[in-house]
């Protein structure tokens, strides 16, 4: 968590995201470590500390993403960018089921699921439990 992001921007990002991770949609109610505000485009790549470039992220998504912007998929020679919460609609790139699995629908979705390890077994179990408790739909 960067100390250079003002508290007012952190709060605005959290409220805008309805206190859910903007990448995997898990609610922050379940987080032992606390959610973080992520620079969608990291500062080292020229990203600004502005509300338009900030995403509310769970510790797992933020950690796996790091300062990366995208990845190479096995079938492509070009870099595929990650899901961008300000530019993309989540449902255009992903779908989820009541088993906790998030299916990528596009190359952007596939790149994001791959690097963020969104379907790691522990993360699937966590989503299943939250779904059973009625904390996610």
C-alpha positions in Angstrom: 0.0 0.0 0.0 1.5 3.3 -1.1 1.6 6.1 1.4 1.7 8.6 -1.5 -2.0 8.0 -2.2 -4.1 10.5 -0.2 -6.6 9.1 2.2 -9.4 11.0 0.4 -8.5 9.2 -2.9 -8.3 5.8 -1.1 -11.8 6.3 0.3 -13.2 7.5 -3.0 -11.8 4.5 -4.8 -13.2 2.1 -2.2 -16.7 3.7 -2.3 -16.7 3.7 -6.1 -15.9 -0.1 -6.1 -18.6 -0.7 -3.5 -15.9 -2.0 -1.2 -15.2 -5.0 -3.6 -12.0 -5.9 -5.5 -12.4 -4.4 -9.0 -10.5 -7.4 -10.5 -12.0 -10.5 -8.8 -15.1 -8.9 -7.2 -14.5 -10.3 -3.7 -15.9 -8.0 -1.0 -13.5 -6.5 1.5 -15.5 -7.9 4.4 -13.5 -11.1 4.0 -10.0 -9.6 4.0 -7.8 -10.2 7.0 -5.0 -8.0 5.6 -7.1 -5.2 4.2 -7.7 -4.1 0.7 -5.4 -1.8 -1.2 -5.6 0.9 -3.7 -3.8 -0.1 -6.9 -2.4 2.2 -9.6 -4.0 0.5 -12.6 -1.0 1.8 -14.7 1.8 1.9 -12.2 3.8 5.1 -11.6 6.9 3.5 -13.0 5.0 3.2 -16.3 3.8 6.8 -16.2 0.5 6.3 -14.3 -0.8 9.1 -12.3 -2.1 9.1 -8.7 -5.6 10.2 -9.8 -8.9 8.6 -9.1 -9.2 7.6 -12.8 -6.0 5.5 -12.4 -6.8 3.9 -9.1 -8.5 0.6 -8.5 -9.7 -0.9 -5.2 -8.0 -4.3 -5.0 -7.8 -7.3 -2.7 -4.3 -8.2 -1.5 -4.1 -11.2 -3.8 -5.0 -9.4 -7.0 -2.8 -6.4 -6.1 0.2 -8.6 -5.2 0.0 -10.8 -8.3 -0.5 -7.8 -10.6 2.4 -5.8 -9.1 3.5 -3.1 -11.6 2.7 -5.3 -14.6 0.5 -4.1 -17.4 -0.1 -7.3 -19.3 1.4 -10.6 -20.3 2.0 -12.8 -23.3 -0.5 -15.6 -23.9 0.8 -18.8 -25.3 -1.0 -18.4 -28.6 -0.1 -14.7 -29.2 3.1 -12.9 -30.0 1.8 -9.6 -28.8 1.5 -8.4 -25.3 -2.1 -8.6 -24.0 -3.0 -6.0 -21.4 -4.8 -6.7 -18.2 -8.4 -5.8 -17.4 -8.7 -2.0 -16.8 -11.5 -1.2 -14.4 -12.0 2.3 -15.9 -12.0 1.3 -19.5 -13.5 -2.2 -19.5 -16.8 -3.7 -18.3 -16.2 -6.8 -16.0 -19.0 -8.8 -17.6 -17.5 -8.3 -21.1 -14.3 -10.1 -20.0 -15.3 -12.6 -17.3 -18.2 -14.7 -16.1 -18.5 -16.5 -12.8 -20.4 -19.5 -11.5 -21.6 -20.6 -8.1 -18.6 -22.9 -7.9 -16.3 -19.9 -7.5 -14.6 -20.3 -10.9 -14.1 -17.1 -13.0 -14.0 -17.9 -16.7 -12.2 -15.5 -19.0 -14.2 -14.5 -22.1 -11.6 -12.5 -23.9 -7.8 -12.4 -24.2 -7.8 -9.5 -21.7 -9.8 -11.7 -19.3 -7.4 -14.6 -19.9 -4.3 -12.5 -19.3 -5.8 -11.1 -16.1 -7.0 -14.5 -14.7 -3.6 -16.0 -15.6 -1.3 -13.5 -13.9 -3.6 -12.5 -11.0 -4.1 -16.3 -10.3 -7.8 -15.6 -9.9 -8.6 -19.3 -10.1 -6.0 -20.6 -7.7 -7.8 -23.3 -5.7 -7.6 -21.3 -2.4 -9.2 -18.3 -4.1 -12.0 -20.5 -5.5 -12.7 -22.0 -2.1 -12.9 -18.5 -0.6 -15.4 -17.4 -3.3 -17.4 -20.6 -2.7 -17.7 -19.9 1.0 -18.6 -16.3 0.4 -21.3 -17.3 -2.1 -22.7 -19.8 0.4 -22.8 -17.1 3.1 -24.6 -14.8 0.7 -21.8 -12.3 0.7 -21.3 -12.5 -3.1 -23.7 -13.3 -5.9 
